[in-house]
Structure formats: C-alpha cells, structure tokens
Amino acid sequence: MRWLLPTSVLILAACAQNDNRPAFDGHKYRVKVSKVDKQRDQFVVSASPVSSSLLGAREAGRYEATKYCIKQYGTSDVAWLNGPDAEDGSLTISKDKLELRGTCAP
C-alpha cells in the first residue's frame, strides 16, 4: 500500500501535462509536426480528432506549424502548400486526422 500514493502522484502528474495543450474552438487536439524528406524547412502537420471541430483542428495545425518554424528558423512565417485557410473540400482529412503541408520561410 505504500506504493499507492507515489504511483497516484505520478499518474496525476502525467495527466496534468496533457492539460498544458491549448484548446482551439473549445477542444484539445493531438498534433504532430514532421519534416518532409529530411528537409527541416518543409513540414507536414497533422491534427486530430477533426470530428471535434474542423475549425479547431485547422487552428491547432496552424499553431503547431508556427511553433515549429520559430524553433527551426526563428520566424513565424509559413508558406502553405495545403494550409488551414484552404477550402473545406481541398483539405486532406483521413481517419479523423487533418493534414496540412507547408514550408518555413527563413
């Protein structure tokens, strides 16, 4: 029983870390940014679940892309190939995940 309290504290601490994600349109999203072909200026960002809110997923993707470019190049300038401002019908959505593509403009 002595292990119960420390284990509970660790579990609660892990849960609290997830709460640090910002909410977009009232929802929190799982977001991942990946380099394209090992080129750090080109990236793909995915945000899910889109079913919570397409608007929120778009903004979560935009936010993470901006953070990525600031970290890589020190600028928030993004040139979108398929970005969050695209028409609904031209967005890439698969398995409840929105995929956006862009390039950091150094």
Secondary structure, 3 states (H helix, E strand, C coil): CCCHHHHHHHHHHHHHHHCCCCCECCECCEEEEEEECCEEEEEEEEEECHHHCHHHHHHHHHHHHHHHHHHHHCCCCEEEEECCCCCHHHCEEECCEEEEEEEECC
